[in-house]
Amino acid sequence: MKVIWLHRAEIALYQTEEYIQNEFGTKASVRFMKEVEEVAYLLERMPELGHYEPLLSNYVQGYRSIVINKLTKLIYYIKGNDLLIATLWDTRREPKSLANNIK
């Protein structure tokens, strides 16, 4: 399975990394990026590891989510032999904003 980061997901990743860097320092930022890499590695080998995301059940893509850490979820879907990462979601935000962000 090939993991593909959609543009929106790349932006969310770098914004999150920058926020962590500015607020908590380099060590926390590096740890976050390592957590993301580990989750992407797991998904590459076990793409159905994440659960269907109930907030996105109205979409035909079959969005799934997997927790990276207690504050971040990775949202993705499977299309053929590709695993497309749609976005990262800050779990402190209003849940309905996730669905609005996916459009």
PDB file as gemmi writes it, atoms N, CA and C in Angstrom:
CRYST1    1.000    1.000    1.000  90.00  90.00  90.00 P 1                      
ATOM      1  N   MET A   1       0.850  -1.174   0.000  1.00  0.00           N  
ATOM      2  CA  MET A   1       0.000   0.000   0.000  1.00  0.00           C  
ATOM      3  C   MET A   1       0.894   1.235   0.000  1.00  0.00           C  
ATOM      4  N   LYS A   2       0.549   2.179  -0.856  1.00  0.00           N  
ATOM      5  CA  LYS A   2       1.313   3.418  -0.960  1.00  0.00           C  
ATOM      6  C   LYS A   2       0.604   4.517  -0.170  1.00  0.00           C  
ATOM      7  N   VAL A   3       1.330   5.203   0.698  1.00  0.00           N  
ATOM      8  CA  VAL A   3       0.778   6.305   1.491  1.00  0.00           C  
ATOM      9  C   VAL A   3       1.008   7.611   0.736  1.00  0.00           C  
ATOM     10  N   ILE A   4      -0.078   8.350   0.532  1.00  0.00           N  
ATOM     11  CA  ILE A   4      -0.017   9.637  -0.178  1.00  0.00           C  
ATOM     12  C   ILE A   4      -0.600  10.713   0.728  1.00  0.00           C  
ATOM     13  N   TRP A   5       0.178  11.761   0.938  1.00  0.00           N  
ATOM     14  CA  TRP A   5      -0.286  12.902   1.732  1.00  0.00           C  
ATOM     15  C   TRP A   5      -0.940  13.898   0.781  1.00  0.00           C  
ATOM     16  N   LEU A   6      -2.227  14.166   0.979  1.00  0.00           N  
ATOM     17  CA  LEU A   6      -2.904  15.193   0.201  1.00  0.00           C  
ATOM     18  C   LEU A   6      -2.400  16.559   0.642  1.00  0.00           C  
ATOM     19  N   HIS A   7      -2.534  17.539  -0.238  1.00  0.00           N  
ATOM     20  CA  HIS A   7      -1.996  18.872   0.035  1.00  0.00           C  
ATOM     21  C   HIS A   7      -2.513  19.440   1.358  1.00  0.00           C  
ATOM     22  N   ARG A   8      -3.798  19.311   1.605  1.00  0.00           N  
ATOM     23  CA  ARG A   8      -4.409  19.811   2.846  1.00  0.00           C  
ATOM     24  C   ARG A   8      -3.759  19.161   4.065  1.00  0.00           C  
ATOM     25  N   ALA A   9      -3.443  17.864   3.964  1.00  0.00           N  
ATOM     26  CA  ALA A   9      -2.812  17.148   5.069  1.00  0.00           C  
ATOM     27  C   ALA A   9      -1.379  17.629   5.288  1.00  0.00           C  
ATOM     28  N   GLU A  10      -0.659  17.876   4.203  1.00  0.00           N  
ATOM     29  CA  GLU A  10       0.708  18.383   4.340  1.00  0.00           C  
ATOM     30  C   GLU A  10       0.717  19.734   5.042  1.00  0.00           C  
ATOM     31  N   ILE A  11      -0.211  20.596   4.667  1.00  0.00           N  
ATOM     32  CA  ILE A  11      -0.305  21.911   5.303  1.00  0.00           C  
ATOM     33  C   ILE A  11      -0.616  21.755   6.792  1.00  0.00           C  
ATOM     34  N   ALA A  12      -1.581  20.898   7.109  1.00  0.00           N  
ATOM     35  CA  ALA A  12      -1.941  20.675   8.514  1.00  0.00           C  
ATOM     36  C   ALA A  12      -0.758  20.116   9.303  1.00  0.00           C  
ATOM     37  N   LEU A  13       0.000  19.214   8.688  1.00  0.00           N  
ATOM     38  CA  LEU A  13       1.164  18.627   9.360  1.00  0.00           C  
ATOM     39  C   LEU A  13       2.196  19.707   9.687  1.00  0.00           C  
ATOM     40  N   TYR A  14       2.530  20.528   8.716  1.00  0.00           N  
ATOM     41  CA  TYR A  14       3.560  21.537   8.945  1.00  0.00           C  
ATOM     42  C   TYR A  14       3.080  22.649   9.873  1.00  0.00           C  
ATOM     43  N   GLN A  15       1.800  22.986   9.821  1.00  0.00           N  
ATOM     44  CA  GLN A  15       1.273  23.968  10.760  1.00  0.00           C  
ATOM     45  C   GLN A  15       1.310  23.437  12.184  1.00  0.00           C  
ATOM     46  N   THR A  16       0.969  22.174  12.334  1.00  0.00           N  
ATOM     47  CA  THR A  16       0.996  21.560  13.668  1.00  0.00           C  
ATOM     48  C   THR A  16       2.424  21.477  14.187  1.00  0.00           C  
ATOM     49  N   GLU A  17       3.335  21.059  13.324  1.00  0.00           N  
ATOM     50  CA  GLU A  17       4.743  20.979  13.728  1.00  0.00           C  
ATOM     51  C   GLU A  17       5.271  22.359  14.136  1.00  0.00           C  
ATOM     52  N   GLU A  18       4.936  23.370  13.370  1.00  0.00           N  
ATOM     53  CA  GLU A  18       5.395  24.728  13.676  1.00  0.00           C  
ATOM     54  C   GLU A  18       4.817  25.213  15.010  1.00  0.00           C  
ATOM     55  N   TYR A  19       3.547  24.934  15.243  1.00  0.00           N  
ATOM     56  CA  TYR A  19       2.913  25.322  16.507  1.00  0.00           C  
ATOM     57  C   TYR A  19       3.620  24.647  17.682  1.00  0.00           C  
ATOM     58  N   ILE A  20       3.852  23.342  17.560  1.00  0.00           N  
ATOM     59  CA  ILE A  20       4.519  22.604  18.644  1.00  0.00           C  
ATOM     60  C   ILE A  20       5.925  23.148  18.862  1.00  0.00           C  
ATOM     61  N   GLN A  21       6.627  23.424  17.774  1.00  0.00           N  
ATOM     62  CA  GLN A  21       7.983  23.981  17.857  1.00  0.00           C  
ATOM     63  C   GLN A  21       7.979  25.305  18.625  1.00  0.00           C  
ATOM     64  N   ASN A  22       7.045  26.182  18.270  1.00  0.00           N  
ATOM     65  CA  ASN A  22       6.988  27.508  18.888  1.00  0.00           C  
ATOM     66  C   ASN A  22       6.537  27.464  20.344  1.00  0.00           C  
ATOM     67  N   GLU A  23       5.606  26.582  20.655  1.00  0.00           N  
ATOM     68  CA  GLU A  23       5.030  26.534  21.998  1.00  0.00           C  
ATOM     69  C   GLU A  23       5.792  25.632  22.971  1.00  0.00           C  
ATOM     70  N   PHE A  24       6.352  24.536  22.442  1.00  0.00           N  
ATOM     71  CA  PHE A  24       6.928  23.520  23.330  1.00  0.00           C  
ATOM     72  C   PHE A  24       8.380  23.180  23.035  1.00  0.00           C  
ATOM     73  N   GLY A  25       8.921  23.684  21.933  1.00  0.00           N  
ATOM     74  CA  GLY A  25      10.333  23.493  21.645  1.00  0.00           C  
ATOM     75  C   GLY A  25      10.635  22.382  20.653  1.00  0.00           C  
ATOM     76  N   THR A  26      11.897  22.308  20.314  1.00  0.00           N  
ATOM     77  CA  THR A  26      12.375  21.378  19.299  1.00  0.00           C  
ATOM     78  C   THR A  26      12.167  19.926  19.683  1.00  0.00           C  
ATOM     79  N   LYS A  27      12.441  19.594  20.921  1.00  0.00           N  
ATOM     80  CA  LYS A  27      12.315  18.200  21.360  1.00  0.00           C  
ATOM     81  C   LYS A  27      10.878  17.695  21.162  1.00  0.00           C  
ATOM     82  N   ALA A  28       9.903  18.501  21.544  1.00  0.00           N  
ATOM     83  CA  ALA A  28       8.493  18.114  21.390  1.00  0.00           C  
ATOM     84  C   ALA A  28       8.114  18.019  19.914  1.00  0.00           C  
ATOM     85  N   SER A  29       8.639  18.938  19.110  1.00  0.00           N  
ATOM     86  CA  SER A  29       8.357  18.924  17.679  1.00  0.00           C  
ATOM     87  C   SER A  29       8.915  17.668  17.006  1.00  0.00           C  
ATOM     88  N   VAL A  30      10.125  17.314  17.359  1.00  0.00           N  
ATOM     89  CA  VAL A  30      10.754  16.105  16.801  1.00  0.00           C  
ATOM     90  C   VAL A  30       9.977  14.864  17.241  1.00  0.00           C  
ATOM     91  N   ARG A  31       9.553  14.828  18.488  1.00  0.00           N  
ATOM     92  CA  ARG A  31       8.778  13.696  18.998  1.00  0.00           C  
ATOM     93  C   ARG A  31       7.448  13.568  18.242  1.00  0.00           C  
ATOM     94  N   PHE A  32       6.787  14.696  17.995  1.00  0.00           N  
ATOM     95  CA  PHE A  32       5.533  14.678  17.246  1.00  0.00           C  
ATOM     96  C   PHE A  32       5.746  14.119  15.837  1.00  0.00           C  
ATOM     97  N   MET A  33       6.763  14.597  15.147  1.00  0.00           N  
ATOM     98  CA  MET A  33       7.022  14.129  13.779  1.00  0.00           C  
ATOM     99  C   MET A  33       7.350  12.639  13.762  1.00  0.00           C  
ATOM    100  N   LYS A  34       8.046  12.168  14.779  1.00  0.00           N  
ATOM    101  CA  LYS A  34       8.345  10.742  14.876  1.00  0.00           C  
ATOM    102  C   LYS A  34       7.054   9.939  15.074  1.00  0.00           C  
ATOM    103  N   GLU A  35       6.146  10.451  15.901  1.00  0.00           N  
ATOM    104  CA  GLU A  35       4.859   9.775  16.113  1.00  0.00           C  
ATOM    105  C   GLU A  35       4.076   9.685  14.801  1.00  0.00           C  
ATOM    106  N   VAL A  36       4.082  10.763  14.030  1.00  0.00           N  
ATOM    107  CA  VAL A  36       3.384  10.778  12.740  1.00  0.00           C  
ATOM    108  C   VAL A  36       4.004   9.745  11.795  1.00  0.00           C  
ATOM    109  N   GLU A  37       5.321   9.716  11.728  1.00  0.00           N  
ATOM    110  CA  GLU A  37       6.011   8.748  10.873  1.00  0.00           C  
ATOM    111  C   GLU A  37       5.677   7.310  11.276  1.00  0.00           C  
ATOM    112  N   GLU A  38       5.639   7.044  12.573  1.00  0.00           N  
ATOM    113  CA  GLU A  38       5.322   5.699  13.051  1.00  0.00           C  
ATOM    114  C   GLU A  38       3.901   5.281  12.674  1.00  0.00           C  
ATOM    115  N   VAL A  39       2.954   6.207  12.798  1.00  0.00           N  
ATOM    116  CA  VAL A  39       1.574   5.897  12.440  1.00  0.00           C  
ATOM    117  C   VAL A  39       1.463   5.657  10.933  1.00  0.00           C  
ATOM    118  N   ALA A  40       2.107   6.500  10.132  1.00  0.00           N  
ATOM    119  CA  ALA A  40       2.083   6.318   8.675  1.00  0.00           C  
ATOM    120  C   ALA A  40       2.699   4.978   8.292  1.00  0.00           C  
ATOM    121  N   TYR A  41       3.772   4.589   8.956  1.00  0.00           N  
ATOM    122  CA  TYR A  41       4.423   3.302   8.708  1.00  0.00           C  
ATOM    123  C   TYR A  41       3.469   2.144   9.022  1.00  0.00           C  
ATOM    124  N   LEU A  42       2.783   2.234  10.159  1.00  0.00           N  
ATOM    125  CA  LEU A  42       1.813   1.191  10.525  1.00  0.00           C  
ATOM    126  C   LEU A  42       0.685   1.100   9.505  1.00  0.00           C  
ATOM    127  N   LEU A  43       0.180   2.246   9.086  1.00  0.00           N  
ATOM    128  CA  LEU A  43      -0.922   2.255   8.125  1.00  0.00           C  
ATOM    129  C   LEU A  43      -0.512   1.707   6.770  1.00  0.00           C  
ATOM    130  N   GLU A  44       0.722   1.930   6.399  1.00  0.00           N  
ATOM    131  CA  GLU A  44       1.225   1.397   5.129  1.00  0.00           C  
ATOM    132  C   GLU A  44       1.138  -0.128   5.114  1.00  0.00           C  
ATOM    133  N   ARG A  45       1.358  -0.743   6.251  1.00  0.00           N  
ATOM    134  CA  ARG A  45       1.337  -2.201   6.363  1.00  0.00           C  
ATOM    135  C   ARG A  45      -0.030  -2.757   6.763  1.00  0.00           C  
ATOM    136  N   MET A  46      -0.787  -1.965   7.519  1.00  0.00           N  
ATOM    137  CA  MET A  46      -2.115  -2.388   7.985  1.00  0.00           C  
ATOM    138  C   MET A  46      -3.107  -1.247   7.755  1.00  0.00           C  
ATOM    139  N   PRO A  47      -3.522  -1.026   6.524  1.00  0.00           N  
ATOM    140  CA  PRO A  47      -4.335   0.144   6.195  1.00  0.00           C  
ATOM    141  C   PRO A  47      -5.697   0.196   6.882  1.00  0.00           C  
ATOM    142  N   GLU A  48      -6.213  -0.912   7.307  1.00  0.00           N  
ATOM    143  CA  GLU A  48      -7.519  -0.910   7.949  1.00  0.00           C  
ATOM    144  C   GLU A  48      -7.414  -0.813   9.473  1.00  0.00           C  
ATOM    145  N   LEU A  49      -6.253  -0.413   9.958  1.00  0.00           N  
ATOM    146  CA  LEU A  49      -6.014  -0.284  11.389  1.00  0.00           C  
ATOM    147  C   LEU A  49      -6.912   0.782  12.029  1.00  0.00           C  
ATOM    148  N   GLY A  50      -7.131   1.874  11.319  1.00  0.00           N  
ATOM    149  CA  GLY A  50      -7.965   2.946  11.847  1.00  0.00           C  
ATOM    150  C   GLY A  50      -9.440   2.590  11.790  1.00  0.00           C  
ATOM    151  N   HIS A  51     -10.212   3.271  12.621  1.00  0.00           N  
ATOM    152  CA  HIS A  51     -11.662   3.055  12.667  1.00  0.00           C  
ATOM    153  C   HIS A  51     -12.345   4.032  11.719  1.00  0.00           C  
ATOM    154  N   TYR A  52     -13.500   3.627  11.211  1.00  0.00           N  
ATOM    155  CA  TYR A  52     -14.293   4.575  10.417  1.00  0.00           C  
ATOM    156  C   TYR A  52     -14.639   5.763  11.299  1.00  0.00           C  
ATOM    157  N   GLU A  53     -14.466   6.950  10.750  1.00  0.00           N  
ATOM    158  CA  GLU A  53     -14.718   8.178  11.494  1.00  0.00           C  
ATOM    159  C   GLU A  53     -16.205   8.504  11.425  1.00  0.00           C  
ATOM    160  N   PRO A  54     -16.931   8.404  12.557  1.00  0.00           N  
ATOM    161  CA  PRO A  54     -18.377   8.618  12.538  1.00  0.00           C  
ATOM    162  C   PRO A  54     -18.788  10.028  12.099  1.00  0.00           C  
ATOM    163  N   LEU A  55     -17.958  11.015  12.363  1.00  0.00           N  
ATOM    164  CA  LEU A  55     -18.283  12.383  11.969  1.00  0.00           C  
ATOM    165  C   LEU A  55     -18.239  12.582  10.465  1.00  0.00           C  
ATOM    166  N   LEU A  56     -17.627  11.632   9.761  1.00  0.00           N  
ATOM    167  CA  LEU A  56     -17.488  11.745   8.307  1.00  0.00           C  
ATOM    168  C   LEU A  56     -18.209  10.613   7.584  1.00  0.00           C  
ATOM    169  N   SER A  57     -19.188  10.030   8.231  1.00  0.00           N  
ATOM    170  CA  SER A  57     -19.880   8.869   7.660  1.00  0.00           C  
ATOM    171  C   SER A  57     -20.718   9.224   6.434  1.00  0.00           C  
ATOM    172  N   ASN A  58     -21.003  10.498   6.204  1.00  0.00           N  
ATOM    173  CA  ASN A  58     -21.796  10.909   5.049  1.00  0.00           C  
ATOM    174  C   ASN A  58     -20.989  10.946   3.751  1.00  0.00           C  
ATOM    175  N   TYR A  59     -19.694  10.783   3.838  1.00  0.00           N  
ATOM    176  CA  TYR A  59     -18.836  10.843   2.666  1.00  0.00           C  
ATOM    177  C   TYR A  59     -18.592   9.443   2.109  1.00  0.00           C  
ATOM    178  N   VAL A  60     -18.579   9.330   0.788  1.00  0.00           N  
ATOM    179  CA  VAL A  60     -18.430   8.015   0.153  1.00  0.00           C  
ATOM    180  C   VAL A  60     -17.006   7.458   0.263  1.00  0.00           C  
ATOM    181  N   GLN A  61     -16.031   8.286   0.564  1.00  0.00           N  
ATOM    182  CA  GLN A  61     -14.644   7.831   0.633  1.00  0.00           C  
ATOM    183  C   GLN A  61     -14.414   6.806   1.736  1.00  0.00           C  
ATOM    184  N   GLY A  62     -15.259   6.784   2.735  1.00  0.00           N  
ATOM    185  CA  GLY A  62     -15.039   5.875   3.857  1.00  0.00           C  
ATOM    186  C   GLY A  62     -13.876   6.327   4.721  1.00  0.00           C  
ATOM    187  N   TYR A  63     -13.941   7.565   5.172  1.00  0.00           N  
ATOM    188  CA  TYR A  63     -12.861   8.126   5.976  1.00  0.00           C  
ATOM    189  C   TYR A  63     -12.656   7.318   7.254  1.00  0.00           C  
ATOM    190  N   ARG A  64     -11.392   7.109   7.571  1.00  0.00           N  
ATOM    191  CA  ARG A  64     -10.985   6.435   8.795  1.00  0.00           C  
ATOM    192  C   ARG A  64     -10.120   7.395   9.596  1.00  0.00           C  
ATOM    193  N   SER A  65      -9.976   7.118  10.874  1.00  0.00           N  
ATOM    194  CA  SER A  65      -9.097   7.944  11.704  1.00  0.00           C  
ATOM    195  C   SER A  65      -8.284   7.047  12.615  1.00  0.00           C  
ATOM    196  N   ILE A  66      -7.127   7.568  12.952  1.00  0.00           N  
ATOM    197  CA  ILE A  66      -6.257   6.882  13.902  1.00  0.00           C  
ATOM    198  C   ILE A  66      -5.613   7.955  14.774  1.00  0.00           C  
ATOM    199  N   VAL A  67      -5.532   7.678  16.044  1.00  0.00           N  
ATOM    200  CA  VAL A  67      -4.982   8.641  17.000  1.00  0.00           C  
ATOM    201  C   VAL A  67      -3.460   8.624  16.915  1.00  0.00           C  
ATOM    202  N   ILE A  68      -2.892   9.810  16.744  1.00  0.00           N  
ATOM    203  CA  ILE A  68      -1.429   9.947  16.758  1.00  0.00           C  
ATOM    204  C   ILE A  68      -0.968  10.156  18.189  1.00  0.00           C  
ATOM    205  N   ASN A  69      -1.623  11.070  18.874  1.00  0.00           N  
ATOM    206  CA  ASN A  69      -1.404  11.301  20.299  1.00  0.00           C  
ATOM    207  C   ASN A  69      -2.720  11.822  20.863  1.00  0.00           C  
ATOM    208  N   LYS A  70      -2.762  12.158  22.109  1.00  0.00           N  
ATOM    209  CA  LYS A  70      -4.051  12.504  22.719  1.00  0.00           C  
ATOM    210  C   LYS A  70      -4.669  13.780  22.148  1.00  0.00           C  
ATOM    211  N   LEU A  71      -3.921  14.555  21.384  1.00  0.00           N  
ATOM    212  CA  LEU A  71      -4.442  15.798  20.828  1.00  0.00           C  
ATOM    213  C   LEU A  71      -4.599  15.790  19.305  1.00  0.00           C  
ATOM    214  N   THR A  72      -4.167  14.726  18.643  1.00  0.00           N  
ATOM    215  CA  THR A  72      -4.153  14.726  17.179  1.00  0.00           C  
ATOM    216  C   THR A  72      -4.635  13.406  16.607  1.00  0.00           C  
ATOM    217  N   LYS A  73      -5.534  13.506  15.625  1.00  0.00           N  
ATOM    218  CA  LYS A  73      -5.983  12.354  14.847  1.00  0.00           C  
ATOM    219  C   LYS A  73      -5.533  12.530  13.408  1.00  0.00           C  
ATOM    220  N   LEU A  74      -5.207  11.435  12.780  1.00  0.00           N  
ATOM    221  CA  LEU A  74      -4.885  11.423  11.365  1.00  0.00           C  
ATOM    222  C   LEU A  74      -6.117  10.879  10.647  1.00  0.00           C  
ATOM    223  N   ILE A  75      -6.619  11.621   9.656  1.00  0.00           N  
ATOM    224  CA  ILE A  75      -7.804  11.230   8.902  1.00  0.00           C  
ATOM    225  C   ILE A  75      -7.349  10.766   7.516  1.00  0.00           C  
ATOM    226  N   TYR A  76      -7.824   9.593   7.103  1.00  0.00           N  
ATOM    227  CA  TYR A  76      -7.399   9.040   5.827  1.00  0.00           C  
ATOM    228  C   TYR A  76      -8.498   8.199   5.203  1.00  0.00           C  
ATOM    229  N   TYR A  77      -8.285   7.824   3.946  1.00  0.00           N  
ATOM    230  CA  TYR A  77      -9.175   6.873   3.286  1.00  0.00           C  
ATOM    231  C   TYR A  77      -8.355   6.026   2.324  1.00  0.00           C  
ATOM    232  N   ILE A  78      -8.931   4.917   1.948  1.00  0.00           N  
ATOM    233  CA  ILE A  78      -8.258   3.962   1.062  1.00  0.00           C  
ATOM    234  C   ILE A  78      -8.916   4.045  -0.304  1.00  0.00           C  
ATOM    235  N   LYS A  79      -8.075   4.154  -1.334  1.00  0.00           N  
ATOM    236  CA  LYS A  79      -8.561   4.189  -2.714  1.00  0.00           C  
ATOM    237  C   LYS A  79      -7.672   3.273  -3.534  1.00  0.00           C  
ATOM    238  N   GLY A  80      -8.208   2.105  -3.876  1.00  0.00           N  
ATOM    239  CA  GLY A  80      -7.407   1.126  -4.604  1.00  0.00           C  
ATOM    240  C   GLY A  80      -6.244   0.654  -3.762  1.00  0.00           C  
ATOM    241  N   ASN A  81      -5.028   0.807  -4.290  1.00  0.00           N  
ATOM    242  CA  ASN A  81      -3.819   0.419  -3.555  1.00  0.00           C  
ATOM    243  C   ASN A  81      -3.155   1.601  -2.864  1.00  0.00           C  
ATOM    244  N   ASP A  82      -3.881   2.708  -2.764  1.00  0.00           N  
ATOM    245  CA  ASP A  82      -3.334   3.905  -2.140  1.00  0.00           C  
ATOM    246  C   ASP A  82      -4.062   4.219  -0.841  1.00  0.00           C  
ATOM    247  N   LEU A  83      -3.316   4.698   0.113  1.00  0.00           N  
ATOM    248  CA  LEU A  83      -3.867   5.203   1.363  1.00  0.00           C  
ATOM    249  C   LEU A  83      -3.638   6.708   1.328  1.00  0.00           C  
ATOM    250  N   LEU A  84      -4.724   7.458   1.245  1.00  0.00           N  
ATOM    251  CA  LEU A  84      -4.624   8.906   1.112  1.00  0.00           C  
ATOM    252  C   LEU A  84      -4.886   9.577   2.452  1.00  0.00           C  
ATOM    253  N   ILE A  85      -3.892  10.295   2.927  1.00  0.00           N  
ATOM    254  CA  ILE A  85      -4.031  11.020   4.188  1.00  0.00           C  
ATOM    255  C   ILE A  85      -4.684  12.358   3.860  1.00  0.00           C  
ATOM    256  N   ALA A  86      -5.887  12.565   4.423  1.00  0.00           N  
ATOM    257  CA  ALA A  86      -6.691  13.737   4.096  1.00  0.00           C  
ATOM    258  C   ALA A  86      -6.339  14.950   4.943  1.00  0.00           C  
ATOM    259  N   THR A  87      -6.130  14.732   6.233  1.00  0.00           N  
ATOM    260  CA  THR A  87      -5.814  15.854   7.115  1.00  0.00           C  
ATOM    261  C   THR A  87      -5.401  15.338   8.487  1.00  0.00           C  
ATOM    262  N   LEU A  88      -4.894  16.237   9.286  1.00  0.00           N  
ATOM    263  CA  LEU A  88      -4.678  15.995  10.711  1.00  0.00           C  
ATOM    264  C   LEU A  88      -5.727  16.820  11.426  1.00  0.00           C  
ATOM    265  N   TRP A  89      -6.227  16.293  12.512  1.00  0.00           N  
ATOM    266  CA  TRP A  89      -7.275  17.005  13.224  1.00  0.00           C  
ATOM    267  C   TRP A  89      -6.902  17.167  14.680  1.00  0.00           C  
ATOM    268  N   ASP A  90      -6.967  18.403  15.146  1.00  0.00           N  
ATOM    269  CA  ASP A  90      -6.727  18.740  16.550  1.00  0.00           C  
ATOM    270  C   ASP A  90      -7.987  18.356  17.326  1.00  0.00           C  
ATOM    271  N   THR A  91      -7.886  17.381  18.190  1.00  0.00           N  
ATOM    272  CA  THR A  91      -9.056  16.847  18.893  1.00  0.00           C  
ATOM    273  C   THR A  91      -9.637  17.820  19.918  1.00  0.00           C  
ATOM    274  N   ARG A  92      -8.974  18.933  20.163  1.00  0.00           N  
ATOM    275  CA  ARG A  92      -9.513  19.940  21.087  1.00  0.00           C  
ATOM    276  C   ARG A  92     -10.551  20.822  20.396  1.00  0.00           C  
ATOM    277  N   ARG A  93     -10.586  20.757  19.081  1.00  0.00           N  
ATOM    278  CA  ARG A  93     -11.521  21.585  18.323  1.00  0.00           C  
ATOM    279  C   ARG A  93     -12.919  20.987  18.334  1.00  0.00           C  
ATOM    280  N   GLU A  94     -13.881  21.803  17.971  1.00  0.00           N  
ATOM    281  CA  GLU A  94     -15.270  21.377  17.858  1.00  0.00           C  
ATOM    282  C   GLU A  94     -15.365  20.249  16.827  1.00  0.00           C  
ATOM    283  N   PRO A  95     -15.944  19.122  17.185  1.00  0.00           N  
ATOM    284  CA  PRO A  95     -16.015  17.987  16.263  1.00  0.00           C  
ATOM    285  C   PRO A  95     -16.640  18.301  14.909  1.00  0.00           C  
ATOM    286  N   LYS A  96     -17.627  19.168  14.866  1.00  0.00           N  
ATOM    287  CA  LYS A  96     -18.274  19.493  13.595  1.00  0.00           C  
ATOM    288  C   LYS A  96     -17.327  20.202  12.643  1.00  0.00           C  
ATOM    289  N   SER A  97     -16.298  20.852  13.182  1.00  0.00           N  
ATOM    290  CA  SER A  97     -15.346  21.546  12.323  1.00  0.00           C  
ATOM    291  C   SER A  97     -14.534  20.560  11.486  1.00  0.00           C  
ATOM    292  N   LEU A  98     -14.426  19.323  11.951  1.00  0.00           N  
ATOM    293  CA  LEU A  98     -13.724  18.301  11.176  1.00  0.00           C  
ATOM    294  C   LEU A  98     -14.433  18.083   9.846  1.00  0.00           C  
ATOM    295  N   ALA A  99     -15.728  17.900   9.894  1.00  0.00           N  
ATOM    296  CA  ALA A  99     -16.501  17.667   8.671  1.00  0.00           C  
ATOM    297  C   ALA A  99     -16.422  18.886   7.751  1.00  0.00           C  
ATOM    298  N   ASN A 100     -16.452  20.080   8.301  1.00  0.00           N  
ATOM    299  CA  ASN A 100     -16.354  21.284   7.479  1.00  0.00           C  
ATOM    300  C   ASN A 100     -14.981  21.411   6.834  1.00  0.00           C  
ATOM    301  N   ASN A 101     -13.947  20.944   7.514  1.00  0.00           N  
ATOM    302  CA  ASN A 101     -12.572  21.037   7.013  1.00  0.00           C  
ATOM    303  C   ASN A 101     -12.314  20.044   5.875  1.00  0.00           C  
ATOM    304  N   ILE A 102     -13.058  18.978   5.807  1.00  0.00           N  
ATOM    305  CA  ILE A 102     -12.832  17.929   4.813  1.00  0.00           C  
ATOM    306  C   ILE A 102     -13.348  18.325   3.432  1.00  0.00           C  
ATOM    307  N   LYS A 103     -14.382  19.109   3.362  1.00  0.00           N  
ATOM    308  CA  LYS A 103     -15.011  19.486   2.090  1.00  0.00           C  
ATOM    309  C   LYS A 103     -14.062  19.468   0.996  1.00  0.00           C  
TER     310      LYS A 103                                                      
END                                                                             
